[in-house]
């Protein structure tokens, strides 16, 4: 079973994303901010990370850069999932190393398809 780390500071969004992923048979671990996300990755190397951008302590761009700069985690797939909808936001997220970018609000099927595609890589 594949494991997804959901990094989201909003409890409602965290539960929504986790529920969609669990409902499709994936194992889910969660983090409330970027610092906790990096700690979770060290303790339980997930198969993929679903990452918000605007969070306290460390934003998603920085988390993604750190994951992609570390030899142990550089191949870890990262899906940025953010309310930041401008084309520049998507461009910047991909420049930081994200493998996909989903804008909130999203359709649950869009999230599932994206995660499953990246897990098959």
Residue, then its C-alpha position, 0 to 999 in steps of 0.5 A: x500500500x502506498x503512503x501519502x503525506x498530506x501537508x496542510x495547515x487547514x484542518x478542514x482541507x487536511x481532513x478532506x484531502x486525507x479522506x479522499x485518499x484513504x477512500x481510494x485505499x491509500x495510507x495517509x500521514x499528515x503534517x500541519x506545516x512545513x517543519x512538521x512535514x520534513x520531520x514526518x518525511x524523516x520518520x516515515x518516508x512516504x511515496x508521495x507528498x500532497x503539499x499546501x503552499x501557504x503555511x506557518x513556520x515554513x511554506x510549501x515552496x521551501x519544503x519542496x526545495x528541501x525535499x528535492x535537494x536531499x539525495x534521500x528524498x529527491x525522487x519523492x513525488x510532490x503535488x502542490x495543492x494550493x488556493x494560489x491560482x495564478x499561472x505564475x504560482x503554478x510556474x513557480x511551484x513547478x520550478x521548485x521541483x513539484x511534479x504536479x500542481x492542483x488549484x483549490x478548490x479541486x474536484x476529488x477525482x482530479x486529486x486522485x488521478x494526479x496522485x495515482x499517475x505519479x505513484x505509477x511512475 
